[in-house]
Amino acid sequence: MKRLKLECKPLDVLLEGGFEYQSITEIYGEAGTGKTNICLQAARECSLLGKKTAYIDSEGVSIERLQQISEGYNFKKIFSKIIFLNPVSLKNQERIIKNTEKINNLGLIVLDTFNMFHRIELEEDEKTANRSLNRQITNLQLIARKKDIPVIIAGQVYTSESGEIKPFAGRGIEHMAKTVIRLDKIGVGRRQATIIKHRSIPEGKKTVFTITQTGLA
């Protein structure tokens, strides 16, 4: 099984080599737990392999942060291979996802975050919003297989009545994502990653990584 390495030893070891190709990896956690840092570092590594990343950004990613984690590398070369796409609605996000299939030399799709517009539009029309999100995840899975690439989706969370942090998403996400990782803060700059779902790695397996000025370590 091909994998995209993050060049962050704790996470690469946890994932037994990195993000799997031809499948979706869901990463969820509270704000500031490192979801976008992981997405950006994965995009950096994809660029260094000479491949393009379709980075679907619904929350306004920091290009300055990408520049920081590209220190010591050719930033212009890395940046030139990352296509930032900015949806303005759930329907627009669905169209953007479908169009990523047309990108030549595509090596990675990132959706950060996949459920922001879904949360907003649920209040207006729950059934339509759920159907759209399920179509998006289905399309991402089809593209991952057809293009032989990994797909990483970052998700917002909510706190359940029992006080547990859970991903804000429909059943389609849980079913389609082959890997699900939860991120938690455990100290200044320190984060814990826990396997929630994986086809070969035991559920509950954990690691600790650090967010530094120049990336993940």
Residue pairs with C-beta under 8 A, 6 or more apart in sequence:
1 20
1 21
2 20
2 21
2 22
2 148
3 15
3 16
3 17
3 18
3 19
3 20
3 21
3 150
4 18
4 19
4 21
4 42
4 45
4 46
4 49
4 107
4 108
4 150
5 12
5 17
5 18
5 45
6 12
6 15
6 18
6 19
6 38
6 41
6 42
6 45
6 216
7 41
7 45
7 215
8 41
8 209
8 215
8 216
8 217
9 217
10 193
10 207
10 208
10 209
10 217
11 38
11 193
11 207
11 209
11 216
12 18
13 207
14 193
14 195
14 201
14 205
14 206
14 207
15 179
15 201
16 200
16 201
19 25
19 42
19 150
19 152
19 179
20 150
20 178
20 179
21 144
21 148
21 149
21 150
22 144
22 145
22 148
22 149
22 150
23 141
23 144
23 150
23 151
23 177
23 178
23 179
24 137
24 140
24 141
24 144
24 151
24 152
24 153
24 176
24 177
24 178
24 179
25 150
25 151
25 152
25 153
25 177
25 178
25 179
25 180
25 181
26 153
26 154
26 155
26 167
26 169
26 173
26 177
26 179
26 180
26 181
27 35
27 38
27 39
27 152
27 153
27 154
27 155
27 181
27 183
28 35
28 154
28 155
28 156
28 157
28 167
28 180
28 181
28 182
28 183
29 35
29 157
29 165
29 182
29 183
29 184
29 191
30 157
30 165
30 183
30 184
30 185
32 185
33 183
33 184
33 185
33 191
34 183
34 191
34 209
34 211
34 216
35 112
35 113
35 154
35 155
35 183
36 59
36 61
36 62
36 65
36 112
36 154
37 65
37 69
37 211
37 215
37 216
38 152
38 154
38 216
39 55
39 61
39 110
39 112
39 152
39 154
40 61
40 65
40 66
40 69
41 69
41 215
41 216
42 53
42 108
42 110
42 150
42 152
43 53
43 55
43 66
43 78
43 82
43 108
43 110
44 66
44 69
44 70
44 73
44 78
44 215
46 52
46 53
46 81
46 107
46 108
47 53
47 77
47 78
47 79
47 80
47 81
47 82
48 73
48 78
49 107
50 81
50 105
50 107
51 81
51 105
51 106
51 107
51 108
51 149
52 81
52 82
52 83
52 103
52 104
52 105
52 106
52 107
52 108
53 81
53 82
53 83
53 106
53 107
53 108
53 109
53 110
54 83
54 85
54 100
54 103
54 106
54 108
54 109
54 110
55 61
55 82
55 83
55 84
55 85
55 110
55 112
56 85
56 86
56 87
56 93
56 96
56 97
56 100
56 109
56 110
56 111
56 112
57 84
57 85
57 86
57 112
58 86
58 87
58 93
58 111
58 112
58 113
58 114
58 116
58 117
59 112
59 113
59 116
61 84
61 112
63 79
66 75
66 78
66 79
66 82
67 75
67 79
68 213
68 214
68 215
69 214
69 215
69 216
70 78
70 79
71 213
71 214
72 214
83 103
85 96
85 100
87 93
87 96
87 117
89 117
89 121
90 117
90 118
90 120
90 121
90 129
90 132
90 133
91 132
93 111
93 117
93 136
94 132
94 135
94 136
94 139
97 109
97 111
97 136
97 139
97 140
97 143
98 139
100 106
100 109
100 143
101 143
101 146
101 147
106 147
106 149
107 149
108 149
108 150
108 151
108 152
109 140
109 143
109 144
109 149
109 150
109 151
109 152
110 151
110 152
110 153
110 154
111 136
111 140
111 151
111 152
111 153
111 154
112 152
112 153
112 154
113 153
113 154
113 155
113 156
114 133
114 136
114 137
114 153
114 154
114 155
114 169
114 173
115 133
115 155
115 156
115 167
115 168
115 169
115 173
116 156
118 129
118 130
118 132
118 133
118 168
118 169
118 170
119 156
119 168
121 128
121 129
121 132
122 129
122 130
130 170
130 172
133 169
133 170
133 172
133 173
134 170
134 172
137 153
137 172
137 173
137 176
137 177
138 172
138 176
140 151
140 153
140 176
141 151
141 176
143 149
143 151
144 150
144 151
153 173
153 177
155 167
155 168
155 169
155 173
156 167
156 168
157 165
157 166
157 167
157 168
158 165
158 166
158 168
159 165
159 166
160 166
165 182
165 184
167 173
167 180
174 180
174 197
177 197
178 197
178 198
178 199
179 195
179 197
179 198
179 199
180 195
180 196
180 197
180 198
181 193
181 194
181 195
181 196
182 193
182 194
182 196
183 191
183 192
183 193
183 194
184 191
184 192
184 194
185 191
185 192
186 192
186 208
189 210
189 211
189 212
190 208
190 209
190 210
190 211
191 208
191 209
191 210
191 211
192 206
192 207
192 208
193 206
193 207
193 208
193 209
194 204
194 205
194 206
195 201
195 202
195 203
195 204
195 205
195 206
196 203
197 203
209 216
209 217
210 216
210 217
